[in-house]
Amino acid sequence: MNTEIPQSAFRVLPDWVDFNGHMGDFAYGIAFSRSVTALMEKIGLDDAYRAESEATLYTLEMRIGYQRECHEGDAFTVNTRVLAVDAKRMHLYQEMLDESGERLAWCEQVLLHVARKSGKPRAAPFPAIAAARLEALQTAQRDEPYPDWLNRRTGLG
């Protein structure tokens, strides 16, 4: 399995710019979410899997830290790292970087694999191939330093 860090490339779209003239907070969420979709493709939770199994990922928690502004037309990439995985969940850390490699934002997410075939969404184990690929990514990225941002509590104190 290819254990390269999943990376997605973007350019700030005109409708991603808010009234302050820079990329709006909602657009960061879109970019991070689309990067999770790219990870889903990489591990086998692709369109065909979702259609056949009626299973997908639900976001349980998401936290974004904004570091620098970006503007219409700016190019950036999102790198995704698998911090932890269990039978049904994954914990991700993502960094949004500009063309020079400067961090624009970071995102922490916890996602749950959910089956919807019964009509009512229920947590379900990852299929074996996806579990193996997630484990391989986590193992390949294990030696990277733990992101400092994740040790910070949200709040004013």
Salt bridges, closest charged atoms under 4 A:
GLU41 OE2 - ARG50 NH2 3.86
ASP47 OD1 - ARG50 NH2 2.28
GLU69 OE2 - HIS22 NE2 3.71
GLU69 OE1 - HIS71 NE2 3.24
ASP74 OD2 - HIS71 ND1 3.93
ASP86 OD2 - ARG89 NH2 2.34
GLU95 OE2 - ARG103 NH1 2.56
ASP98 OD2 - ARG68 NH1 2.86
GLU108 OE1 - ARG63 NH2 3.17
GLU108 OE2 - HIS91 NE2 2.69
GLU135 OE2 - ARG142 NH2 3.93
GLU144 OE1 - ARG81 NE 3.87
